[in-house]
């Protein structure tokens, strides 16, 4: 395996959108550090697919809702694999609850998982973005259409995803001096474990509001993430790219 290939850290990489991003980046010439929380076998299976496609990487375990564990992740990647030039932060969790029934602990957990971890990981990435070849450093957060439009019965989710959008725009300004870019991919509904519990009635109601009439596939989100990480995307920064089948058009 070519040790000169740039390294990308992908969070939430054991399944769903994160796993698809890890595969897409490996195919695009990145060595991938896959973060997973607890399903080691799934992370290893993704690594197996990456290796079968001629790529390479390594899996790292961390609970990103725990700021202490988030703070150790980039250092672990540097030690075991090398300094990353890209961060794709896809780890996330949904909380479907009316605001009135959302506890402070639930609010804090989503804030830590989505926004605080993004801040910690980005902060730890700065020195590596600075040292990456000029114009090749990348941060991509997987946000959400909910962070743009809001979400009934999902205020904690929408607000903590919206925080990512503001962080990306600010970081884009700070990282521009190194030619590094910071963007957000904001999906609408995607066919993953996160939406697998949607029953027929709910799915039908959701499809009514999606002009393209379907949920996206994780690979479609990953393709946009990989495009943002490619050298050709070097002049695009501070953007929130919505990939939602037109749902946000209203
Ligand atoms: P998923 O449930 O399949 O994957 C979520 C990933 O996040 C998993 O790898 C999981 O291990 C990881 N994760 C969850 N809690 C974690 C924690 N405490 N520490 C570390 N990792 C943790 O769902 P997905 O659809 O693949 O979600 C990926 C991202 O896409 C999430 O950020 C999600 O908010 C976002 N998103 C998903 C949809 C959708 O419809 N599926 C829509 C918009 C945005």
Boltz pocket constraint, residues with backbone or C-beta under 6 A from the ligand:
constraints:
  - pocket:
      binder: B
      contacts: [[A, 11], [A, 12], [A, 13], [A, 14], [A, 15], [A, 16], [A, 17], [A, 18], [A, 35], [A, 36], [A, 37], [A, 38], [A, 62], [A, 63], [A, 64], [A, 65], [A, 66], [A, 89], [A, 90], [A, 91], [A, 92], [A, 93], [A, 94], [A, 113], [A, 142], [A, 143], [A, 144], [A, 145], [A, 186], [A, 187], [A, 188], [A, 189], [A, 190], [A, 191], [A, 192], [A, 193], [A, 194], [A, 195]]
      max_distance: 6.0
